[in-house]
Amino acid sequence: MERFDTVVVGAGPAGLAAAETLADADREVLVLEKNREVGPKICAGGLTLKDLEIGIPKRLWSRSFSYGYVNTPHDRTKVEFGEHAIITIDRKDLGQWMLKEAEAAGAQVWTNAKVDRIGRRHVVSGGKRIGFRQLIGADGSNSLVRQHLGLAKRRIDDTFHYLTPQRFKDLEVFFDVDHFGPWYAWIFPHKTFTSVGTGGNPFINRIADQKRFFDEWCEKRFPLRKARYEAFPINCDYHGFQFGSIFLAGDAAGFASELTGEGIFAAIVSGRDIARRIVDRNHYCKGIERVLFYKQVHERMLDILEKNRFMNKIEYEVLTFLLKIRFIDKEVMGILA
């Protein structure tokens, strides 16, 4: 049986960030990726400048936006992002860049390597037993490692979008409580396509009704027959990241924001912090603490929005009014981004 210090399940941003950090510390690390290619994933691809704090290079940007539009049924507000500029990125480009960084550090990455079973100190992939001292589950919202740990997934969002070749100029979000519930719809322009999507918690939103309205809403903006439909879950149900010698990172742990759906920053930060904790058991996970602080703020905001649909309408109209005030504009962007 081949053995490694650490086996990472999943070659997404969390898994590759952990692998690179461990390899830099001279640990023998193996990443097992079930797909043939590292990188492509269903994702709207919206990031904020805090993602640049963690090393994502500017050359990977698809588009960048210094302003955007917030829409409600009664208003359309231009929001200046200031220092909290928003960028869009292709997940394949991000994944391939992170793969090269991890391999350059000395990590091994095996593709077409689906994990079928998890034992006490080994995993089984393609009939092959692979031993480990530590195991990191970075295998997304439907994580096998999380299932192995027996953790619940009650806070999970169903999200869906169309990728249309039609190019939109502006980044926009749309609040409409009657049709999108406490969540929102988005238009995220990329270099050669645009992601137009929405989502919500299926325990709160009537997703089938929301999807029907969303299709009609999209058809007014671009021809659906020329667009590609994709759907994906986002696990936001956090119960911890360390369970003895097993760790969970990124969406597998539930680090994503339930309010915004953004998870790339949390994935990379959690992957690196977990790797540092493995190297040094006394490592203080400051990055994870930051992620959890904003996650808790977002969840409190969402809880307020979920309680009363009528109040939701008023709150969103008040929000767009406040965004017209530059000082409050910056404060709100600081919380959300």
N, C-alpha and C positions, 0 to 999 in steps of 0.2 A: 504494500500500500504506500503510495507516494504521500509525503507529509509536508506541510507548510506551517510556518508560524501562524499565519492568518489566512483564512479563505474568505473572500468577499463574494457574495452572491449578487450579481447585477452590475453591469458596466455603465450605469447612468452617472450623472454628475456626483452623486453621493459616493458611489462605489469607487469611482476613479480618483476622486479627491482623497479618499481614505487610503487607497492603494499607493498613490504617489507619496503621501506623507509617511506611510510605513516603510516604503522602499528607501526613501531618503534617510530613514533611521536604520538602514541595513537589516530590515526584517525581510524574511522570505514570505512573499505575499502572492497569492493566486486569485485572480478575478475570473469568475465563471459567468459567462453571458449566454443566455439561451438563444439569442438571435444570431443570424449570420454576420450582421454588420453592427458595429458600435455606432451609436449616435441617433439614428432616426427614432423619433417618438412622437406620438400625438400630443401636441402642445401648442398653445397660442403664441408662445415665444416672446412675451413681454417682460422686460427687465427694467430696473431702475439703476441709478448710478452707484448705489451701494454695492451692486454686483461687481463694479470695477474695483472696489476696495479689495476684493478677493482675487484679483489678478486676471479677469477676463479681458483679453486684449481688444483694442478698438477695431482692429482689422476684421473681427468677427461680426461686427454690427451689420445688420441689414439696413435699418433706418434709425434715425434719432429724432426726437421731438422735444422742442423747448416749450411747446404749448399743446393743448388738446381741448376737446369740447366735452362738457357734461350736459346731457340732455334729460329732461323730464317731459311729461305730456304737455307742460305749460311753459317751458322755458328752455333756452339753449345758451349756455354760458361758456365763454372762452376762459380757460384756466392757464395761467403762466406757471410753468413748472419750476423755473428758476434753477437752483442748484440740484433739484430733484428730477432732472431730465429723464425721460423714459426712452428706452431703446427697444428694438425688436431684433431677434436673433434666430437663426435657423438651428434647430437642435442637432442636426447632423453635423454642421460645422463645429458646434460646441463640443459634441462628443468626440469627433475625430481629433480635435486639438487636445482635449484632455487625455485621450488614449495615448497620443504621442508623448505627452508629458509624463504619464505614469510609466510607460515602457522605458523611456529614457532614464527614469530614476531606478529602474531595475525590476519593476513589477511584471509578472507574467499575466497575460490576458488570453483566456481561451474562449473563442466564440463557438456557436453550435454546441454549447455545453450546458444543457438544461439540468438543473438539480432535481432529481426524482425523489430523493429521500434524505432525511437528516437523522443521523445517529447521535450518540452521546459525544463522541469526539471525531466524527467523520461525516462526510456527505457522500452520496452516491450520484454520479453523473454518467449517463451512458453505460451503466453497468460497472463503472470504475469507482472504487472506494478511494477517497482522498481525505487524509487525516489533517486535523488542525488543532492548534492550541486555543485560538480565538476564532469565532465566526461572526462576520458582519452581514446582516441582512440589509442590502441596499436594492432590493428587488421590487420596489414600487408599491402602489396601493394594494395590489393583490398578492402581497408578499407571502411566499411559502415559509420563510423563516418566522414571520409573525404568526402564521397559522400554527407552526410547530410550538411556539411559546403559548398558544391558547389565548391570545389577546383579542378582545372584542373590537369591532369596527362599527360603531353606532353613528359617528359623525363623519359621514362620507358624502361628497357632492358628486352628482352625475353632471358632467359637462359635455357639451357637444359644439362643434363648429363646422363651418364650410370653409374650404380653401378655394378661393376664387382667383382666376387669373386677372380679374379686373383690378386695376390699381387705384386705390383711394389715396387722396392727398393727406387727409388728416386722421389722427388718432382720436377716437371718440368712445365714450361710454354712455349707456342709456339706462335710466331708471324708470321702470313702469311697474308699480306694485301689482296691478291687476293682471299683468301678463308674465312678469319675471319674478314676482314675489319680492323678498328682501334682497335678492341678488341683482344682477345687472346683465346687460348685453354689451358686447364690445366690437369695435372695428380696429384691428391692429394691422396697419400696412407693413409689408415687408418689401424686399427689393423687387421680386418678380411675381408676388402674389399677395393676397390679403386674407387674414384670418378674421372671420366674422362668427361670433359664437355667444353662448350663454350657458346657464346651468343652474343648479340649486340642489338643496337637500331633498331627496324624494319623500322624506317623512313630513316635509312642510309644503313643498311645491307639488302640484299635480303635473308631473313631468310630461305626460302624454299631451295634455292640453297646452302646456307651454311650448312643446315641440311644434304642434300644429300652428299656433300663432307665430312662432319664430320663423317657420317656413314661409308663411304669407308675408311677414315683415321683411325677410331677406329677398323674396321675389320682387319686391318693389325697388330693390337696390341693385340687383344683379341677377342674371339668369341661372337658376339652380341647376339646370341640365349641364352647364359647363363647369360646375363646381364639384369638389370632392367632399363628401360628408364623412366626418370622423366623430366618434364618441369615446370618452375616457373618464374613469372615476378618479377622484382626488381624495385620498384618505387624510382626514384632519383629526383623527381620534388618537390623541397622544396619551400614552400610559407609561412613559419612561423610555430610556435608550440603552440601559445596561441591565442585563439579566444574567449574572454570573459571568461566564466566558462568552456569552452571546450578546451582540449589540445590534441595535436597529438604527438606521440612518435615513434621512430624507423622508419620502412619502411612506416608506415601510414603517417608520416610527410615528407618522402622523404629524410631522412638523409643518406641513403646508398651512397657509392662512385660509380659514374657512370663509372669511369675508372677501378676500381678493382672489383667492385661488393660486396665488404666487408661491412657488416652491423651489425654484432653482437656487436662490440664495441660501435658503435653509438647508437644502441638500448638500451643497458644497461646504458650508460652515460646519454642519453636523458631521459630515464625513471626516473632515480634518480634525475636529475636536475629539472624535471617538478614537481616531488613530493615535493622537497624542496621549489620550488616556491609556491606551494599550501599552504605549512605550513607557509612560510614567503614570503609575496608578494615582499619584497625587496631583496630576494635572487638573487645574481649575478650568472648567469648560465655559469660558467667558462668552464665546460665540454662541453656544447653545442657549446660554442664559439670555442673551440679547434676543435671539429668535423667539424664545418662549415668552419674553416680556411683551413683544409686539403681537404675538399670537393671542395672548390672553386679552390684550386691549381690543383686538379685532373681534374676538369671540363675545366680549361684553357688549360691544357695539351691535353685533349681529343679534344677540339675545334681545336687546331693546327693540330692534327693528322687527323681529319676528312676533312680538307680543300682540300688536294691534295693527291690522292692515290699514285702517283709516289714518292712524297716526303716522304710519309709514309715508303716506302720501304727503302729509304736512312736513314731515322731517326732511324728505328729499327736496321739497321746494325751498325749505329754509336753508338746507345745505347749499343749494345752488346760489341762493342770495348771498350767503356768507362767503362763498368762493369769489364773489365779485370784489370783496374787500381784500386788498393785497396782503395785509398782515395775517389775517385768518387763512387766506389762501396758502401761505407758506406753512402755517402751523398744521393745517389739514394734510398737506402733501407730506410733511415730515412724519406724520403718524401712519399714513397709508403706504408710503414708499419706503 
